[in-house]
Amino acid sequence: MLDSGTLAVVKSWKAHAGSINDMDAKSDFLVTCGWSPRQQFGFMLDPFTNVFDLKTLSTTSIIASQSGQMQVIDLMNPDTANLRQVNLYDAFLTGLELAPSGEALALSNTSCNIHLWGSPSKIHFPEYSNSTEFAEHPVPPPSMDWSLDT
């Protein structure tokens, strides 16, 4: 990672065991796809992408399956994977959003439920949030007089 003003190296790390195949940046996040050596097969594309938070220089990644299994892993220390299971019962996971503060996860499923995960002592919501905007109620059309009176 380079400082755009001085072009000095700010931070460097090994994103993949082999070379980087592709990468993209958005906001404070860098996502990379790369190659890793496999026994007897040479180099193969990694099955997962790596996500790096450039603001905090953290390398924690959250991977979720449709069945609700979540893995929280530090890409620089992959031996410390943390597994969690979302109780979905007869539904499937359809979405996962991380709060901008990093304090909570919101998970949605096919039963139209939202699961909010986080520490009750750390999650906070803004005291003065924006009010919810509702659609205007449509004006009903004038009723037609279908009587036979002339």
N, C-alpha and C positions, 0 to 999 in steps of 0.2 A: 504494500500500500504506500503510495507516494503522497507527499504534501504538494498540492497543486501550485502553491506559490513558489516554493524553492526546489521542487522535484527531488527532495530528500526522502529516503526510505524511512517511513514512520513505523511500520510493522511488517514482518514477514512471517509466514508459516507455511507448512506443507499441507495443502488442501487435499491431495490425493497421493497415494503411494506411487502412482505413475504420473503421467502428464494430465493437464486439464484439457478436456475436449471442448467445453463450451462454458460460458458464464454470462450472467446478467446481473445488473444492479438496479435497484429501485429503492428510493428513499435511503434509509440507512442499512439496507440489507444487500448482501452479495450472495448469489446462488451459483454454485459450480457443479458441473458434471465432469467426471474424469475417468481415468483408467487405473486399474490396480492389477498387480500380478496375481495369477492363479496358477496353482501347481499343474504342470503338464499342458497348460493351455496358453502360456505366454500372458500377455496383457489382455484384459477384458474390461468392458465398460462397467463401472460400479452400478449396482442396482438402485442406489439412492443418490439423491443430490445432497450436497452440503450447503447449509445456510449459515452465513456469518453475519452477526450484528456488528456493523462497523462503528456504531456510536459507543458501544460498551466493550467492543472487541471480544464479545462472548461467542461461543461456538455451540450453544445448546440447540438441539433440534428436537422437535416433537413430531412423531410419526403416528398416525392413527389409521386403523383399518375400519372397514364398514361394519364389522362385527363388534366394534367398541374397544378393541385392545389398543392401548396407547403406550408408546415407548418414548421416554424422555432420555436423551443421550447427549453427552458432551462429546463432540466429534474429535476433540483432541485427547480424550481419555475414554475410549469406547468400552473399556472394561467395567464402567460404572453405570450401565444401563438401568433405568428405573421403569418397571412395568406397572401399568394401572389398567383396570377394566371398568368401562362405563356400563352400568346396568341398563341395557336397552330392552330387555325382555323379548318381545316379538317384533322389534323394529331394527332398522339399520341406521348407522351414522351417515348424515348427509352433509354436515358442515362443521368446521372448527375455526373459531376466531380467538385470537389472543388480544387481550385488552392492551391499549397503547402503553399503559403503565407496566405491563407484564405481571400484574397482580392476579389476574383471573383468566380463565378459559371459558368460553361459551361454546357448547356443543349442541347441534340440532340433529333431530332424527326424523325418520319417516312417519312417526306418529304425531308430528307437529309439536314436539316437546323441546324445550331448551333446558339443558343441564348446565348450571353455573358452577364451576369448580374454582376453588381458591380458599385461602385461609380467612376465616371470618374476621380475624383481628387485623388483616392487611387490606382486604377489599374495601374500597370506598367509592361512593358515587358522588358526583358533584351536587353540592347543595342547591345551586341555582342553575339547573340544566335548562336547555331550550324546551319550550312547551311543545307538545305534540301537535302537529298540523293535521287537521282533518279535512277531507274533501267537502266541498260545498254540497248541500242537499239539493238535488235537482228539483226544479219546479214542475209539479205534475201538469201534463197538458190539460187544456180545458176539456171538460166532458162534452161529448156529442149528444145531441137530443135526437133520439131515434124514434120518437113517437110519431104516430100516423096523423096527428092533428095538423091541419093545414092553416 
